[in-house]
Amino acid sequence: MKVPLLDLKLQYATIKNDVLTAIAEVLDSQVCIGGPKVAELEQKIAAISDCKFAVGVSSGTDALLASLMALNIGLGDEVITTSFTFFATAGSISRTGALPVFVDIDPRTYNLDPSKIEAAITGRTKAIIPVHLYGQMCDMDPIMEVAAKHNLHVIEDAAQAISATYKGRKAGSIGTVGCFSFFPSKNLGGAGDGGMIVTNDPALHERLVAMRSHGSQRKYYHKDVGGNFRLDPLQAAILLVKLPHLGDWSEARRRNAAYYNQAFASSGVQTPWINPDCVSIFNQYTIRVSHRDLLVQALKQEGIGAEIYYPLPMHEQECFAGKCRVAGSLRESETASHKVLSLPVYPELTQDQLDCVADYVLRFAASPERPSSSEVLQ
Ligand SMILES: *Cc1c(COP(=O)(O)O)cnc(C)c1O
């Protein structure tokens, strides 16, 4: 049985008519930049995130970049983050001229280990970017505590965690700003790139709005150098159709995750650990196994989608050689990059597909050197 890692066509089939109507509405209006769809989405994302303001932007990457720029972070500054993340987190820091400083992760959650942050702070440190990896929020209380003590901004990279909670508080609402991505594979994905920044700070909101339009508040007069970081109204219209389903879709992912958890109990497969303070949206269901690379290869040959998020930590990336700082040992980040594997967890998976994935992984875990189908290791 074929089980892709993600099947967006199934989801699209359930909302196709509404999406086509929404797109037609934008095209008929010929409001092609900004406009009511972007404003409505901003208002709704702010509301579900328990934030006062939201600013639609062109991608999750640009949400991070515009946030750093609006907070005046640049050359000579340092920003503390995790090495075990998608490239955009560290890449955005680097693009402002600031130095990414990497701190190790908690091996249970794969998120920034709050106890390691303080030792990484210097006189140049301006901000911390906690990344809510795989849909589960970081342990935010100790992160906010150390940030307050040292007067640092906190930029939540919530690209994988829209509507996830920590102690009942929404992703993006705890830090100075929160950044979301609408990349198609995220829980709330557009038909292309898109992103959003949320904040409760009115002055920062104003700066972010300027930042996404070349730093100008009054047309053709520029107080700061910004960029073209605007959210496309066609994407906003599509996202408005999808937003009411986000809760159900995330719930279905949690159900699928719970099913795998049960199936893998008392096997050699390490299932995701969810902090009791958190509700995860399971953007990924990520296991830890020995012989990980053999398993990936075997699953792919079986027609089962599986992906490694992420195979090379940021501090080992060629582009950051001599252009980042490693604060303490990053042993857990390195180990995770060799052991983790994400399995299909998307909402539309059928019971047969879930069984198929679980059975195969279990058989492999029982005898990794001698997988059950003979062609597997060719
Ligand atoms: C997806 C993602 C981003 C970037 O989002 P884009 O919309 O693809 O630019 C940033 N950080 C993390 C952790 C992500 O998963």
The ligand as an ORCA input file, in Angstrom:
! r2SCAN-3c Opt
* xyz 0 1
  C       8.559     26.365      7.433
  C       9.457     26.960      8.454
  C       9.985     28.256      8.327
  C       9.899     29.072      7.079
  O       8.671     29.214      6.538
  P       8.487     29.507      4.966
  O       7.077     29.927      4.889
  O       8.774     28.235      4.243
  O       9.431     30.587      4.579
  C      10.713     28.770      9.380
  N      10.951     28.063     10.480
  C      10.492     26.812     10.642
  C      10.774     26.073     11.910
  C       9.749     26.206      9.627
  O       9.313     24.953      9.771
*
